[in-house]
């Protein structure tokens, strides 16, 4: 599945820049929802086949997830923080300068005195961006908020981490129990909470519940994998699944689709095809070394590309909103991702795997 993850990451980069040569990529929100499906599959896989010992398995699992997500996220967050600080120190305001927006917002008080009721907003802003999940946004969204997240695409990491926390309660259930939970969730959310506005649509808890649909699809994909791996499947099925999904992802925008609104904008057909294909993609990808290499690059590309967008936006002479800008962003993101994977991520991953073996 690494090739698909790589294409999904590139789709997000193009979504945030410009379509190269007029060739539109997969919508960024659809790409993220596909990532959620793959996460549902992977978490089901590792929790059922790797973290199977009872003693401390949950703590080991969740800390390994933290080691997977946060090192690169925090490094990128610090890079943007440092970049914005330099620009702020130079007195150059701009849309990417969150300091400018932040301090301008909090300085709009009488006599330049920050009232006490602003302090909770201030600390919520800090904790939200550093931790992603320690925030009041589950039940209350403050209007005093200069920027929700410094890394805009990290909203998906918020939902990933929330899913990681509850995944052990779901993915180890048998098919019938999981299906029952899914049906209950689907009916409650899509036929009661969403249409009757039980939860405001700007709350984190509402958006997380909407994304759970795709995590569930991934979990069912794993159940299908457990069943299919015991069967003899003709080789051409794997090739057709792999080539079909890759082609569908690349040429997605040229295919007519019926848009189905379910709390978030997505194309349910693409997501269903990913969910159905994920067992075959996983089994096929295990035989391709290049698939793993591309998959390893996908997360760093997804996280770091916004920094390079901000950097290129401020370099004189770099053309904006055209194919050159997109190619430069992709190129710099690929180089940075390769460096991170080769010199940092592999060491972190070796440490994570050694912790599993010791348990």
C-alpha positions, 0 to 999 in steps of 0.5 A: 500500500506504500505506492498508494500512500505516496500518491495520496501524499503527493495529492495533498501537496498538489491540493495545497499548491497548483495542479502541474501542467493543468493535471488535477490531482485527487482532492486533498480531503478525499486523499486524507479520508483514504489515509484514514481507511489505511490507518484503520487497516494498519491499526487492526493489523498491528493490534491483532498481530503485533501488540498481542500480549496483555502486560503493558501492551496498550501503553507500549502501543500508544507510546510507539504511535507517539514516536511515529507521529510526533518527532517529525511533526514537532520538528516541522512545527519548530521549523515554521515557528523559527521561520515565522519568528525570523520574519516577525523580527524583521517586521514583515507581516504576512499571511503565513506569519502566525506571530503577526496574527497571534500578537495582533489579535491579543494586543487588541485590548484596552491599554495593551493589557491582556485580560484574564479571560484571554489566558485560557484561549492563549494556553489552549492555542499553545497546547492544541498546536503542540499536543494536537489532542489536549485542547478544549475544541472537543466541546468548545471552540473559542472565537479568540483564535488567530489560527486553529493549527500552525500546520493546517494539515495536522487536523488529520493527525488530531483525528488519527491520534484520537483513533489510535487511543480508542482503536484497541477497543474496536479492532480486536472485536469479531466481525459480528460485534464490530458490525453491530458497533458500526451500525449503531455508530452509523445510525446515531451519527448520520441519522440523529446527530448530523441531521438534527445538529446535535453537535455544532459542526465546528467541534473537534468531536463532531469532525472526529465522529464523521471521520470514524466512517473511514476508520471503520472501512479500514477495520472491515478491510482488515477482516476481509484480509484475514479471510482472504489470506487463507484462500488461493487467489489468482495472481492477476487479481492482485495486479488488477487491484493494484493497477486499478487503484493506482490508475483510479487515484491518478485519473480520479478528477477525470471520472464523473462522480456522484458527490455524497455529503456525509458530514464532510466533503468526500467521494464515497465511491473512491473510499469504498473502492479503497476499502475493498481493495486494501487487502489485495494492495497489502498482500501485493505490496509485501512483494515489492521493495519499492512499495515500502520505500515509497510508503516510508516517504509518504508521511514525511511528505505530508507533514513537511510540505507546508514548510516549503510552501511557506519558504518558497512564498518568501523567496524573491524570484520564485514564481507563485501559483504555477507548475514551477512552484509545485515542482519545487515544493514536491522536490524539496519535500522529497529530499527532506523526506528521504533525509528524514527516513534515512537518518532519523525515521529508521532509527526511531523505527528500530527503537520502536520494534525493539520495544515490541520484541522486549515486551 
